[in-house]
Amino acid sequence: MSVGMAPSASMSMVYTVMAQTIGMVMHNGAETQHGMQQIAAAATTQTCAMILALGAAGQ
């Protein structure tokens, strides 16, 4: 590689790493959101089960 090509090659590496990093951040955000949705669904299910148990105990 000639000296004149070095700046463009290094910038292309920077852009590649930056794109990969942004992709990983977006993936982690999506996985976190999915996990939080699972927790919310479990909490809702548990709350409904408790309400039904209280209703059955009162009858």
C-alpha positions as CSV (number, residue, x, y, z in Angstrom):
1,M,0.0,0.0,0.0
2,S,1.4,3.4,-0.9
3,V,1.7,6.2,1.6
4,G,-1.0,8.2,-0.3
5,M,-3.6,5.4,0.2
6,A,-3.0,5.1,4.0
7,P,-5.4,7.9,5.1
8,S,-8.3,6.5,3.0
9,A,-7.7,3.0,4.2
10,S,-7.6,4.0,7.8
11,M,-10.8,6.0,7.4
12,S,-12.5,3.1,5.8
13,M,-11.5,0.9,8.8
14,V,-12.8,3.6,11.2
15,Y,-16.2,3.7,9.3
16,T,-16.4,-0.1,9.3
17,V,-15.7,-0.3,13.0
18,M,-18.2,2.5,13.7
19,A,-20.9,0.8,11.6
20,Q,-20.3,-2.5,13.5
21,T,-20.4,-0.8,16.8
22,I,-23.7,1.0,16.0
23,G,-25.1,-2.3,14.9
24,M,-24.1,-4.0,18.1
25,V,-25.6,-1.1,20.2
26,M,-28.9,-1.4,18.2
27,H,-28.9,-5.2,18.7
28,N,-28.3,-4.9,22.4
29,G,-31.1,-2.4,22.7
30,A,-33.5,-4.7,20.9
31,E,-32.5,-7.6,23.1
32,T,-33.0,-5.5,26.2
33,Q,-36.4,-4.4,25.0
34,H,-37.4,-8.0,24.3
35,G,-36.3,-9.0,27.8
36,M,-38.3,-6.2,29.4
37,Q,-41.4,-7.3,27.4
38,Q,-41.0,-10.8,28.8
39,I,-40.7,-9.5,32.3
40,A,-43.8,-7.4,31.8
41,A,-45.8,-10.3,30.4
42,A,-44.7,-12.5,33.4
43,A,-45.8,-9.8,35.8
44,T,-49.1,-9.4,34.1
45,T,-49.7,-13.1,34.1
46,Q,-48.8,-13.4,37.8
47,T,-51.1,-10.5,38.7
48,C,-54.0,-12.1,36.8
49,A,-53.4,-15.4,38.5
50,M,-53.5,-13.6,41.9
51,I,-56.7,-11.8,41.0
52,L,-58.3,-15.1,39.9
53,A,-57.1,-16.8,43.1
54,L,-58.6,-14.1,45.3
55,G,-61.9,-14.3,43.3
56,A,-62.1,-18.0,43.7
57,A,-61.3,-17.8,47.5
58,G,-64.1,-15.3,48.0
59,Q,-66.8,-17.5,46.5
